[in-house]
């Protein structure tokens, strides 16, 4: 059995960050995503764009990370937007009642 792998890439431009995720977001990798998003806010980033194009799978724990990070960003007058989620991920977010911006 192989462990899930997730690669996280961050590119900053001023107070905006693009976080590109590649792999699976699950209980093992969700803490890495949470840490990357929190680090953006700690660094003074006000707009966080998360590219999910190459995310193979995102479980409910991963979705919770995005929802929590979005709330935390709003509290600090920042924003978090998800780009190119899979249809399944977008459906799960809608089912959870999320108002998190999903951009395609």
KARA-V579196 format. One record per backbone hydrogen bond with DSSP energy under -0.5 kcal/mol. CO is the residue of the C=O (numbers start at 1). NH is the residue of the N-H. E is the energy in kcal/mol with one decimal. If there is no record, write none. Layout:
BEGIN
co: <CO/CO>
nh: <NH/NH>
e: <E/E>
END
This chain:
BEGIN
co: <5/7/9/11/13/15/15/16/17/17/18/18/19/19/20/21/22/23/23/24/25/26/29/29/30/31/32/33/34/35/36/37/38/39/40/41/46/47/47/48/48/49/49/50/50/51/52/54/54/57/59/60/61/62/63/64/65/66/67/68/69/70/71/72/73/73/74/79/81/82/83/86/87/88/89/90/91/92/93/94/101/101/103>
nh: <24/22/20/18/16/46/47/13/19/49/11/20/21/51/9/54/7/56/57/26/59/30/32/33/34/35/36/37/38/39/40/41/42/43/45/44/79/17/49/50/81/19/51/52/83/21/55/23/56/25/63/64/65/66/67/68/69/70/71/72/73/74/75/76/76/78/77/48/50/103/52/90/91/92/93/94/95/96/98/97/82/103/84>
e: <-1.9/-2.1/-2.7/-2.7/-1.5/-3.0/-1.6/-3.1/-0.6/-2.9/-2.2/-0.6/-0.5/-2.9/-2.5/-0.7/-3.0/-3.0/-0.9/-0.6/-2.4/-3.0/-0.9/-1.5/-2.7/-2.3/-2.2/-2.4/-2.6/-2.2/-1.5/-1.6/-2.5/-2.1/-2.4/-1.4/-2.2/-2.8/-0.6/-0.5/-2.6/-3.4/-0.6/-0.7/-3.4/-2.1/-2.0/-2.1/-0.7/-3.3/-2.0/-2.2/-1.7/-1.8/-2.4/-2.9/-2.7/-2.3/-2.1/-2.6/-2.7/-2.3/-2.0/-1.1/-0.8/-3.2/-1.6/-2.9/-3.1/-3.5/-3.0/-2.6/-2.3/-2.5/-2.3/-2.1/-2.7/-1.7/-2.4/-1.4/-2.3/-0.6/-2.7>
END
